[in-house]
Amino acid sequence: MPERLTEMLMDTWTPLIILWITVLPSIYMAPMNQSQVLPSGSSTGLKRLNEEQRVLNRSKRGWVWNQMFVLEEFSGPEPILVGRLHTDLDPGSSKIKYILSGDGAGTIFVINDKTGDIHAMKRLDREEKAEYTLTAQAVDRDTNQPLEPPSEFIIKVQDINDNAPEFVDGPYHATVPEMSVVGTFVTKVTATDADDPVYGNSAKLVYSILEGQPYFSIEPHTAIIKTALPNMDREAKEEYFVVIQAKDMGGHMGGLSGTTTVTITLTDVNDNPPKFAQSLYHFSVMEDVALGEPIGRVKANDLDIGENAKSSYDIIEGDGMDIFEITTDAQTQDGIIRVRKPLDFETKKSYTLKVEAANIHIDPRFLSGGPFKDTATVKIVVEDADEPPVFSSPTYLLEVHENAALNSVLGQVTAHDPDVSSSPIRFSIDRHTDLERQFNINAEDGRITLATPLDRETSMWHNITIVATETRNHSQVSRVPVAIKVLDVNDNAPEFASEHEAFLCENGKPGQVIQIVSAVDKDDPKNGHYFLYSLLPEMVNNPNFTIKKNEDNTLSILAKHSGFSRQKQEVYLLPIVISDSGNPPMSSTSTLTIRVCGCSSDGIVQSCNVEAYVLPIGLSMGALIAILACIILLLVIVVLFVTLRRHKNEPLIIKDDEDVRENIIRYDDEGGGEEDTEAFDIATLQNPDGINGFLPRKDIKPDLQFMPRQGLAPVPNGVDVDEFINVRLHEADNDPTAPPYDSIQIYGYEGKGSAAGSLSSLESSTSDSDQNFDYLSEWGPRFKRLGELYSVGESDKET
């Protein structure tokens, strides 16, 4: 209690003591020390000044000052006296007037023009304005004439501790690695104080920690925060809340203070090894699982986070190291166990593995804490599944000779059910691979037989697919490819490689090679082809030609003598027998055509008989000329026929091609629309003469003058339409002047069943005056008005 009372007394009296120490010297002592104010009645001072003026022979003002002081934030019942201005020129008769101008003159600072006292009229704030520059001058009160030049001085506002420290950048956030040693730098904070840092201790700050001990410490003057406790563990506590205080007056009693908060987070380091959640894992998997499919997951937990928690998994021991693999899930950090090779329940029913999890990023500082890895045991049980049949071989290759007999066995495929409860197997051929059904298979034992003859020269390979199906479960199916190679048999005779035609010069020499021929064989013997050439037995003693076998398996044709003549014989036919070396051998006879030609002295063929090229049988020149004459005659007939056809295609009706009436199309017709224009024959407009029934034709000449027929009377009701049209057709066919129209337009018949007959007057020979319209009144009320009109007209005519 006495200590608290002492502190309260100090807080109360300290500002008053400071005011007493700072204000009084500024008001009374400072002007005297700086010769700012010379008190009135000082004869010594006036005498000294007069002596100096006489010596220096210049006017010198009688009052000099530099600055005054006033305490900020001071307030009282009356204005505060800042200072007093007085000049030795003032005899005390109140004839001198003091004038003040400058910053705040007349508002903040007021001067007594008689005494020179300066008062502060308002409460001042150093942080708002630290000093004021003013100008003072003494003038004659009566004349306002300046007694001396104006003088400038400064009034400074003296600071008091009225501003508390502030942390402008707060609150703060900082990080420091966990497990750091004592004294590790965390962060630095900064506080500011608006008071004068030069005058006194108002802005001298001292920092301290109010909350956050004993984990952190702060240096009092630099405000650097450091760790104060070793081995702080993030896994135990990750975030700390620290309160920092800044106090002015050097931290002494009576000073002002401000606080801020610092949130400090411990960052992770790899100081924890991975640890499996359990030491033994059990998984089961079907034996028919697809390769690469996951069968289970294991997890090693790590208290660290981020990169420090990443682990890699490996299989380090076990009887299934080559059957299984383990990979790391990048998202969950799980170890995923997958199948690498096919499983077989009948072969092995379970596996035991030992897996290891190890950190990827290891901090060397914590290696002494032990290995950053852990192990666990994984047991995998293989469960039985209904598997498809298994062939004894993944592929089969069979060989068969092309002359093999039908239903002969080419080979056999075998398959079995790998399950414990073995099922019988049935075999079949996928007919999509054997569209021509050339092969069959025994469904029970898998024997493949020949169904149709084979020909190696047509197709040397046949690829089919054999299907094996379990009889107890038809969904269990396996397939295997079977390649069948057709072996060659000597079943083709050799023949010329191409159609050879030799040319023999009339001036050839004996023994001259006329032609070299080669042979081919569709068969493919293992040791290659070897051909034997010979002439027919009856041609062995041929007087004109002989043959010679070459080493390259070709044959040369040679002339036995010279003096061949085209006039004597133009073409020679030489049959040659070609045999292969097969077993049994095959042979064929090919005929070589030799033509006799005229050649130069160098043996170059210049011309050959045309008959030899065109008619190798030997036609005479007369026969050839007759054939050419027939061809020319046929061409002439064709030309004449085409000419006549073009002539007949000309139009039979004489008309003017420039007639534009066919281009007239009316759209104001009230008729039946487009069908009426299609039914109308424009040829009537193109031939005005047709109005009178006379239509001249170019293809015939009439024997007699056809008189225009008279207009026909309207067809009576009830006449058959077919009969009417047939009559018109007969008349048109027998009329030599009628144009060859393809369509007949009849406007004189209105159809069967009409009570009024025909209303058309196109072919009527009577005029309107000859017609009787009394029948209109019999048509009903709709035609009553029309009958009256026509009846009136007839009456008027008679009248």
Protein Blocks (a to p, Z undefined) as FASTA:
>chain_A
ZZmmmmmmmmmmmmmmmmmmmmmmmmmmmmmmnomaccehilklmmmmmmmmmmnopacd
fbdcfbdcddehiacfbdcdfbdcddfklgolopaccddedehihklpccdfknopacdf
bdcdfklombdcdddddddfklopafbdcdddddddddddfbccddfkbccdddddehia
ehiafbdcddddfbdfkgojklcccdddfbhpakbccdfklopacdfbehiafklombdc
ddddddehhopahiacdddddddddddddfbccddfbfbdcddddfkbcehiafbdcddd
dfbghjllpccdddfbdjklmmpccdddfklopacdddfbdcdfklogcdcdddddddfb
dcfklmmnopcdddddddddddddddddddfbfbdcddddfkbcehiafbdcddddfbfb
dcdddddddfklmmnopaccdfklopacdfbdcdfklombdcdddddddfklmklccddd
dddddddddfbccddfbdcdddddfkbcehiafbdcddddfbdcfkopaddddddfklmm
pckbccdddfkopacdddfbghiafklombdcdddddddfbdcddddddddddddddddf
kopafbdcfklmmmmnopafklmmmmmmmmmmmmmmmmmmmmmmmmmmpcfbdcdfklck
lmpccfkbcbebjmlmmmpcfklmmmmmlmnopacdfkbccfbdcddddddddddehiaf
klmmmmmmmmmmmmmkbccdfbdcdfkbgbehianlpabfklpcbdfklpccklmmmnoj
klmmmmmmmmmmmmmmmZZ
